[in-house]
Amino acid sequence: MYHNQKTLIADFTTGNVNRQLIAFAMPMFLSHLLQIVYNMADMIIVGQTLGKVGLSAISVGGDIMNCMTFIAMGFSSAGQVLIAQYIGAKQHDRLSRFVATMGTTLFVFAVCVSTVGLVFRKEIMEIMHTPPESFEEALAYAGVSMVGIVFIYGYNAVSAILRGMGDAKHPFYFISFAAVLNILLDLLFVVKMGTGAKGAALATIISQGVSFLLCAAFMMKNRQRYHLHIQAGLFFHPQKEMLVSLLKLGVPMAIKNAAVQFSKMFVNSWVNSFGVAVSAFAGIANKINMSVNIVSNSFNTAGASMVGQNIGAEQYDRVRRIMFAVYRIMLCVAVVASVIIYFFPAQVYGIFTDDPSVIAIGYEYIPIAILAFFSCAGRSGSNALINGSGNSRVNFVTAIVDGIVLRLGLSVLFGIVLDMKYLGFWMGDALANFTPLWIGMLFYYSGAWKKRVV
């Protein structure tokens, strides 16, 4: 899998596809799982301390932070794909300047997003129809989170750089430490000091900051093993050609992530208007869906890096095998998740709350949850191909159709026109998740993905 013992860069252009995919995806899955664990720790600790008001605050504030984080992930994913293509094309000499260009771009973007979020956070909360009972807690949660956006962006950037080189293990080690730290800080701030949702946000930001600094320090210490020759001056002089490449691919990917998240915020703003119990369950439903999404994201992210290397190396038959391997794995995951939510809903919802009104809504949600699990499986293999190809046009089309046209359109259709209320909004959101599946299959059979970007 690796060129030699001195390098930490992985070669995915030869070897067993299934074994490489699983070995590469598992550390990312565990990393995502740990992030979900400490996000759930926020929900559980705050929920048990403040009840449904706390759950609602975390749900609304978390939606806003997810939107801002997913924008960063769009640029990070673009950088990861371009790094993978450089490696596949054996252009190691270009890695250092690209890494510096990517780091500077994301830092500037983080500062801008943080500033805008802090200035307009109250207006955003009002647009989200935040229930009056949880408005102040949600406002405090979002305010603290926005101050620490630079750490969230920083960790996403550094981990994407390492993963683009085929190293998913070391980002996992650092996020593991952050997960333990986050839970300990949750207990300190929320339970011991009684700081509420604001304390949960502070715990998350501090742990993310520590994870980012440790990961960045490791990369710099081992830069020779990553074929990096980074000097401080490179960060102040980003290369125009590489910046254009990053923006050309990163903007559509960021738009895709942002459009999907904005539409989810639109859906949740309507859902929140049905009262604090529905708003509280929306947060629980989001965590349940994220438990499957982390598997999907892990395998399509791993698949995208592998696809990028093989397109760079013009190994097109391996690209096909990678794509369908991701599909097979995710279908198995969707089946298992569906069985659990269908037969054990009370146990699943009981992790977060014992409020009967919130759990009752959960039983209504079961068919939609199963639909969401399979839509997540359907989009995984297609995203691996679309993102790994570095095709900005297909990413942009997916962003518009998935994030805006169908997600908003179907939500309005089921929720308002057909008057299915909050269940209708959730139904439209789940159905829209299938969009990348059919776009990805059309893209695959067109053969347009064989055009090498680098």
SULGI-V820530 format. One line per field, one symbol per residue. ss: DSSP state (H for helix, E for strand, C for the rest). A space follows every 50 residues. Layout:
ss: ???
This chain:
ss: CECCCCCCCECCCCCCHHHHHHHHHHHHHHHHHHHHHHHHHHHHHHHHHH CHHHHHHHHHHHHHHHHHHHHHHHHHHHHHHHHHHHHHCCCHHHHHHHHH HHHHHHHHHHHHHHHHHHHHHHHHHHHCCCCHHHHHHHHHHHHHHHHCHH HHHHHHHHHHHHHHCCCCHHHHHHHHHHHHHHHHHHHHHHHHCCCHHHHH HHHHHHHHHHHHHHHHHHHHHCHHHHCCCCCHHHHHCCCHHHHHHHHHHH HHHHHHHHHHHHHHHHHHHHHHCCCHHHHHHHHHHHHHHHHHHHHHHHHH HHHHHHHHHHHHCCCHHHHHHHHHHHHHHHHHHHHHHHHHHHHCHHHHHH CCCCCHHHHHHHHHHHHHHHHHHHHHHHHHHHHHHHHHHCCHHHHHHHHH HHHHHHHHHHHHHHHHHCCCHHHHHHHHHHHHCCHHHHHHHHHHHHCHHH CCCC
